[in-house]
Amino acid sequence: MADVRCICAIGLSGQLGLNGELPWEGDPRPEFRADVERFFEITRGHVLIAGPKTISAVPDFAAKDRTLRAIRSHERPEDVLADYPDQVVFVGGGPPVWDVYAPYIMHWDITRLPYDGPADRWFDPKWLLTGKGRPPV
């Protein structure tokens, strides 16, 4: 079985998204730039699965040193993850993806950024409680 992980950033109140993007997208402050760099460093050499929009947003330089897979809602997580036995798989995307994949994620790497503005997507703490071996909440 794959070693399934998630790396994400949230705002001070758990903000994840706004209008289909990160709420802090384009913020030039060092902590925001460092978070993006850290994401690409940690996922380097591993598998990144996410929805098509997220996968298409991965820059060319990053696509070269990791395996990218766009997942679809009709695919069963067990089948997707079975394609990557004994590999580290990072699950990206956001609430719709994590609602489905949270039971398989055994490691959450969450960075809290100094953003406290508007959002329309939020981190749901229940995802942390549905790791493999526990039923979804």
N, C-alpha and C positions, 0 to 999 in steps of 0.2 A: 504494500500500500504506500502511496505517496505520503510525504511529510507535508501536511497542508498547513499553510500559514497565511496571515493577513498582515499587511503593513498599511497603516492609514494615518491621516492627520485629522484632528477635529479642532474646532474652535473652543473657546472657553466655556461655552454652554452646550457643547456637543454638536455644533454645526458641522455639516458635511458638504452640503451643496446648495447652490442657488441658480435657478434657471439653467440647469444642466451642466454647470461648471462648479469648480471649487469656489466658494465665496470670496476667497482671498486671491484668486487667479490674477497673476501679474503684479502682485504686491512686491516691490523691490527690496523690502527690508531684509537684512541678512538672515534672520531666523526662517523666513519663508523660502529664500533661495537655498539655504542649507537643508531644509526638509526635502526639497525636490532632489538635490544631490544625494542625500542619504537614501532616498527611495531607490534611485537608480544604482547606487553602490550595493545595497543589500540584495536587490533582486538580480544583480549581474550573475550570469552563469546558471540561472535557475529558470523555472517555467513561470510565466505570468498568464493566468486565465482571467478573462473579464468579458463584459459585453462588447459588442462590435464598436460602439462609439468610443469606449475607453481604449481598446486596442488600437483603433485608428489614430488616436491622439499620441501614441508613443512615438517620440522622434526617431528619425532614421538612425542616429548614432546609437540609440539604446536598443533598437530592434536587432542590431547585429550581434549582440552578446547575451542574448537570452532567448528562450523559446516563447513565442507569443501564440496564444490560442483564443480566438473569439468564441465565446460560448453562447448558446441559444437556449431559450426557455424550454424548448421541447426535449433537450438533452438531459438525461439523468446524471446527477453528480457522480454516482458510482461509476458510470461508464466513462465519463470524462476523466476522472481521476485514475481509473484503471489504465489509461493510456500512458501514465507516467509513474510506473512502479519504482519505488526506491529513489525517487527524485524529490527535490524540494519544489513545491507548487505554491505560489502566492496567488491568492484570490483577490482580485481587484474589482472595482466597479461601484459599489455603493449598496444602498438598502435592498433593491430587488435581488441582487446577486447574493448578498450576505444572508438574506432571509432563507435562501435555499441551501447555501454552502456552509453556514455557521455550524451545523452539527459535525462537520468534518474538520473544521479549523481547530488545531490543537495549540497554536501559538498566535497571540495577537500582539502586534507591535504598534502601539498607539502613541502618537506625538500630539501633545496639546499645544496649539499655536495661539499667539496673543491676538486672536480675532474675536470680536464680540459684536459683530454686526448681524444683519438679516440672513436668513437661510430658509430653504423650503425642504431640506433633507437633514435628518438628525441621526446621530449615532444612537442605536438602541442597545442598552446594556444587556438585554436578554440574549443577544448573540454570544456573549461571553459565557453563558450558562448552558449552552447546548452542544458542548464539545462531544466528540466521539464517545460513545458509551452512555450518553445521557440522551433522553428523548427531547425533541424540540419543545420549547416552551409555548 
